[in-house]
C-alpha cells in the first residue's frame, strides 16, 4: 500500500468511499456519525485537496482504497483546545487525522493510514463518535489512549478523543486512560 496526497481527479472515488463508509457505519451501529449530515460534503473534501490536507491510500494494484484528512502543527485541530472530562498528554505539536474511510476491499487499510500519520509526527490526536466501536477498537489496538470528550461543528454529538504520543509509554493492556 501507498499513501499520497489526493488530487482533484480522485474526488469521485473519494466520495464513493465516503458513501460506502456511511453505509458501513450505519450497518455496524453507528448511523449518526456521518449519516445524519451526509458527511463529509464534497466541498469540504475539495477544499482539503486544494489545501494539500487530503490523502488517499492506494492498494497494491494502485486503486484508491482509502482516504483521510491529515494536518499537523501546534493547533492542528483548534476544537481540541476544549477537551472535557479528561486531558491531553501535553501541548506539543501534533498531527490529526479526520474523515478516515476505506472501501473495505482488504484488511488493514485503516491501520496503514493511521500508522503512516504517526510516522509523519509521533504525536497524534483523533476523535470518533461514541457509537463507532470499530474505530475505537482500531485506535486501542494501535496504541491510542482515550483522553476525554470533544465536540465537532457538524453536530451536537460528543466525540471520544484519543491520543498517541511516542513520549508517553502505553501499557500492553492499553488501560492507561488519563
KEZA-946491 format. One record per residue: residue number from 1; residue in one letter; x, y, z of N, C-alpha, C in turn. Coordinates in steps of 0.02 Angstrom, whole numbers. Atoms other than C-alpha are relative to their C-alpha. Layout:
NUM, a, X, Y, Z, X, Y, Z, X, Y, Z
...
This chain:
1, x, 42, -59, 0, 0, 0, 0, 44, 62, 0
2, x, -36, -63, 6, 50, 179, -27, -48, 58, 17
3, x, 38, -60, -15, -9, 349, 36, 26, 56, -45
4, x, -20, -60, 37, -9, 504, -74, -52, 54, 11
5, x, 48, -54, -5, -91, 674, -73, -55, -11, -52
6, x, 56, 6, 46, -263, 671, -152, 5, 55, -53
7, x, 4, -47, 55, -287, 757, -318, -72, 8, -20
8, x, 69, -15, 22, -442, 834, -395, -30, -60, -38
9, x, 25, 58, 39, -458, 682, -510, -22, -57, 45
10, x, 19, 53, -48, -477, 572, -353, -69, 13, 31
11, x, 61, -20, -36, -634, 665, -295, -58, -49, -9
12, x, 56, 47, 5, -765, 546, -370, 12, -64, 40
13, x, -15, 62, -37, -678, 394, -295, -3, 13, 75
14, x, 2, -17, -71, -657, 481, -127, -72, 4, 24
15, x, 71, -7, -20, -843, 524, -121, -34, -69, 0
16, x, 26, 69, 2, -883, 343, -168, 20, -37, 64
17, x, -23, 33, -62, -778, 283, -21, -37, 27, 60
18, x, 38, -28, -56, -866, 403, 98, -71, -26, 1
19, x, 68, 30, 3, -1036, 339, 38, 2, -71, 27
20, x, -8, 68, -26, -975, 162, 72, 9, 1, 75
21, x, -13, -4, -72, -911, 214, 244, -63, 17, 39
22, x, 63, -16, -35, -1079, 292, 292, -44, -61, 5
23, x, 41, 62, -1, -1168, 131, 244, 29, -51, 48
24, x, -33, 47, -45, -1040, 26, 337, -12, 20, 73
25, x, 10, -22, -69, -1054, 132, 495, -72, -12, 21
26, x, 71, 11, -17, -1244, 125, 490, -14, -73, 13
27, x, 11, 72, -8, -1239, -64, 471, 34, -28, 62
28, x, -37, 23, -59, -1121, -77, 620, -16, 43, 62
29, x, 24, -33, -60, -1222, 25, 746, 21, 73, 8
30, x, -22, -69, -4, -1156, 199, 704, -31, 41, -57
31, x, 32, -36, 55, -1286, 283, 591, 6, 76, 4
32, x, 2, -72, -10, -1267, 458, 664, 65, 37, -16
33, x, -64, -36, 6, -1081, 498, 647, 4, 40, -65
34, x, -2, -35, 64, -1086, 542, 462, -67, -3, -36
35, x, 62, 10, 37, -1255, 480, 406, -52, 54, 9
36, x, 51, -51, -14, -1362, 612, 489, 11, 64, -40
37, x, -16, -62, 36, -1272, 752, 396, 29, -14, -69
38, x, -30, 19, 63, -1213, 655, 243, 72, 26, -5
39, x, -68, -25, -7, -1036, 697, 300, 49, -46, -34
40, x, -17, -71, 11, -916, 746, 229, -28, 25, -67
41, x, 24, -28, 63, -985, 863, 97, 56, 5, -51
42, x, -50, -2, 54, -897, 865, -70, 42, 64, 3
43, x, -38, -62, -2, -847, 1047, -49, 54, 0, 54
44, x, -51, 5, -52, -755, 1011, 114, 59, -43, -24
45, x, -52, 43, 26, -659, 871, 29, 40, 38, -54
46, x, -32, -39, 53, -622, 983, -120, 48, 52, 31
47, x, -42, -50, -34, -554, 1118, -3, 62, -33, 31
48, x, -56, 37, -29, -445, 989, 86, 51, -20, -53
49, x, -45, 17, 55, -374, 932, -80, 41, 61, -20
50, x, -35, -61, 20, -332, 1111, -129, 51, 21, 52
51, x, -45, -20, -54, -251, 1140, 42, 57, -51, 10
52, x, -52, 51, -7, -144, 983, 24, -8, -41, 64
53, x, 12, 35, -62, -225, 902, 177, -47, -61, -9
54, x, 40, 59, 15, -323, 764, 91, 46, -53, -30
55, x, -45, 53, 22, -238, 596, 64, -41, -60, -22
56, x, 30, 62, 20, -278, 433, -21, 50, -56, 13
57, x, -39, 61, -9, -217, 257, 13, -12, -43, -61
58, x, 4, 43, 59, -179, 154, -141, 15, -71, 20
59, x, -16, 70, -13, -188, -34, -132, 56, -22, -46
60, x, -57, 23, 40, -54, -141, -214, -14, 2, -75
61, x, 18, -4, 71, -149, -134, -379, -3, 73, -23
62, x, 1, -72, 17, -141, 58, -374, -69, 32, 3
63, x, 68, -26, -6, -327, 81, -340, -8, 36, 66
64, x, 14, -36, -62, -384, 210, -212, -47, -42, 42
65, x, 39, 44, -44, -446, 104, -67, -16, 33, 67
66, x, 12, -36, -62, -446, 231, 74, 14, 74, -9
67, x, -10, -72, 3, -446, 416, 109, -3, 29, 71
68, x, 2, -34, -65, -419, 535, 255, 26, 71, -6
69, x, -26, -68, -8, -383, 713, 306, 57, -4, 49
70, x, -56, -1, -47, -215, 746, 388, 31, 70, 2
71, x, -34, -64, -11, -137, 902, 462, 42, -8, 62
72, x, -40, 1, -61, -4, 935, 591, 24, 70, 17
73, x, -24, -65, -24, 58, 1080, 696, -22, 11, 71
74, x, 17, -13, -71, 36, 1162, 866, -75, 4, 13
75, x, 73, -3, -7, -151, 1188, 836, -33, -32, -61
76, x, 24, 35, 59, -188, 1060, 702, -77, -5, 0
77, x, 74, 2, -7, -368, 1048, 768, -19, 48, 56
78, x, 17, -49, -52, -424, 1207, 859, -54, -23, 49
79, x, 53, 23, -45, -578, 1119, 930, 28, -43, 57
80, x, -30, 43, -52, -461, 1006, 1030, 23, 41, 61
81, x, -17, -41, -59, -422, 1153, 1145, -54, -5, 54
82, x, 56, 3, -46, -592, 1123, 1225, -16, -71, 22
83, x, 9, 68, -24, -567, 945, 1286, -31, 1, 69
84, x, 32, 4, -66, -681, 900, 1432, 5, -72, 25
85, x, 1, 65, -32, -690, 754, 1553, 66, -39, -10
86, x, -66, 31, 8, -503, 721, 1534, 50, 54, -19
87, x, -52, -47, 22, -344, 799, 1468, 46, -35, -49
88, x, -51, 26, 46, -213, 780, 1333, 64, -13, 38
89, x, -64, 15, -31, -41, 712, 1373, 42, 63, 8
90, x, -38, -63, -2, 46, 876, 1329, -23, 44, -57
91, x, 21, -49, 50, 31, 1029, 1219, 49, 6, -58
92, x, -48, -3, 55, 171, 988, 1096, -37, -6, -67
93, x, 31, 6, 66, 135, 999, 909, -20, -72, -14
94, x, 27, 66, 12, 33, 852, 847, -29, -4, -70
95, x, 36, 13, 62, -43, 775, 693, -71, -20, 16
96, x, 70, 18, -9, -228, 749, 672, -27, -33, -63
97, x, 33, 35, 55, -323, 625, 564, -75, 10, 9
98, x, 73, -5, 1, -503, 660, 518, -25, -36, -63
99, x, 35, 26, 59, -626, 582, 396, 34, -61, -31
100, x, -32, 60, 26, -533, 418, 381, -54, -50, -21
101, x, 49, 48, 26, -629, 294, 273, 34, -46, -50
102, x, -26, 48, 48, -594, 139, 172, -57, -33, -38
103, x, 52, 36, 38, -685, 36, 43, -7, -72, 24
104, x, 1, 67, -29, -654, -123, 146, 16, -54, -52
105, x, -19, 49, 51, -581, -208, -8, 53, -48, 25
106, x, -49, 44, -32, -443, -278, 101, 11, 23, 72
107, x, -11, -16, -70, -397, -285, 284, 62, 43, 8
108, x, -59, -37, -19, -277, -163, 363, 8, 69, -31
109, x, -7, -65, 32, -309, -6, 260, -1, 56, 52
110, x, 4, -51, -52, -362, 98, 410, 62, 3, 43
111, x, -61, 3, -41, -215, 40, 515, 60, 28, -39
112, x, -55, -25, 41, -96, 77, 370, -1, 76, -2
113, x, 7, -74, 2, -163, 256, 357, 20, 31, 66
114, x, -17, -28, -66, -151, 287, 544, 74, -8, 16
115, x, -72, 10, -12, 24, 214, 553, 41, 48, -43
116, x, -34, -50, 42, 76, 325, 407, 0, 69, 34
117, x, 5, -65, -34, 13, 478, 502, 48, 3, 59
118, x, -45, 2, -58, 110, 425, 657, 73, 6, -22
119, x, -68, -7, 26, 268, 411, 551, 15, 72, -18
120, x, -10, -71, 17, 243, 592, 497, 13, 42, 62
121, x, -6, -36, -64, 229, 651, 677, -17, -49, 56
122, x, 13, 50, -52, 246, 537, 829, -41, 26, 59
123, x, 48, -25, -49, 113, 634, 923, -65, 12, -40
124, x, 62, -3, 39, -62, 604, 853, -61, 7, 45
125, x, 65, -5, -33, -238, 652, 905, -53, -16, -51
126, x, 56, 18, 44, -401, 589, 834, -62, -6, 43
127, x, 63, 9, -37, -584, 583, 884, -47, -43, -41
128, x, 51, 39, 34, -730, 471, 844, -64, 1, 41
129, x, 66, 2, -32, -914, 454, 885, -1, -57, 51
130, x, 7, 52, -51, -960, 354, 1040, -29, -65, -26
131, x, 28, 61, 29, -1055, 231, 931, 48, -35, -48
132, x, -46, 29, 49, -906, 198, 818, 49, -48, 35
133, x, -41, 48, -35, -841, 45, 908, 54, -31, -45
134, x, -50, 26, 47, -750, -15, 751, 63, 44, 4
135, x, -57, -46, -3, -639, 141, 754, 31, -1, 69
136, x, -28, 2, -68, -620, 138, 943, 44, -61, 10
137, x, -41, 61, -7, -557, -41, 936, 64, 5, -40
138, x, -60, -9, 40, -435, 1, 797, 49, 47, 35
139, x, -43, -48, -34, -368, 151, 892, 34, -33, 61
140, x, -30, 33, -59, -341, 49, 1051, 51, -52, -22
141, x, -46, 50, 26, -259, -90, 951, 67, 32, -21
142, x, -60, -35, 24, -136, 38, 879, 35, 40, 54
143, x, -34, -34, -55, -92, 110, 1050, -25, 69, 16
144, x, 30, -64, -18, -204, 263, 1055, -34, -7, 67
145, x, 29, 0, -67, -268, 309, 1227, -56, 52, 3
146, x, 57, -45, -10, -436, 386, 1270, 21, 57, 46
147, x, -21, -58, -39, -411, 563, 1336, -57, 43, 25
148, x, 55, -42, -22, -583, 644, 1353, -51, 10, -56
149, x, 55, -14, 46, -729, 720, 1258, 14, 65, -37
150, x, -4, -61, 40, -725, 845, 1117, -65, 5, -41
151, x, 59, -10, 42, -859, 916, 1003, 21, 25, -68
152, x, -14, -23, 68, -864, 948, 817, -54, 49, -21
153, x, 47, -51, 23, -951, 1085, 721, -60, -30, -37
154, x, 52, 29, 43, -1056, 965, 616, -63, -21, 36
155, x, 59, 22, -37, -1173, 904, 753, 12, 9, 75
156, x, -4, -10, -73, -1206, 905, 940, 25, -62, 37
157, x, -22, 61, -34, -1147, 728, 975, 72, 6, 24
158, x, -69, -2, -25, -993, 719, 1086, 43, -52, -36
159, x, -48, 46, 31, -838, 634, 1015, 50, -22, 53
160, x, -52, 27, -43, -716, 523, 1106, 67, 19, -30
161, x, -65, -23, 24, -541, 597, 1092, 54, -48, 22
162, x, -56, 46, -12, -387, 486, 1080, 65, 33, -19
163, x, -67, -26, 14, -202, 520, 1078, 51, -56, 1
164, x, -57, 45, 0, -44, 426, 1037, 62, 45, -2
165, x, -57, -45, -7, 119, 505, 1091, 61, -43, 16
166, x, -60, 41, -10, 291, 425, 1075, 34, 14, 66
167, x, -32, -17, -63, 345, 514, 1233, -36, -30, 60
168, x, 39, 30, -54, 211, 426, 1337, -7, -74, -13
169, x, 6, 72, 12, 229, 237, 1353, -72, -24, 12
170, x, 66, 30, -7, 70, 137, 1331, 8, -70, 26
171, x, -3, 68, -28, 44, -17, 1438, -29, -49, -50
172, x, 25, 50, 48, 13, -178, 1342, -76, -9, 2
173, x, 72, 8, -4, -167, -186, 1405, -37, 63, -21
174, x, 28, -65, 22, -194, -5, 1347, -54, 24, 49
175, x, 48, -20, -52, -283, 28, 1511, 25, 62, 36
176, x, -26, -58, -34, -195, 191, 1547, -34, 64, -24
177, x, 36, -61, 15, -331, 317, 1514, 24, 54, 47
178, x, -23, -54, -42, -286, 486, 1581, -57, 26, 43
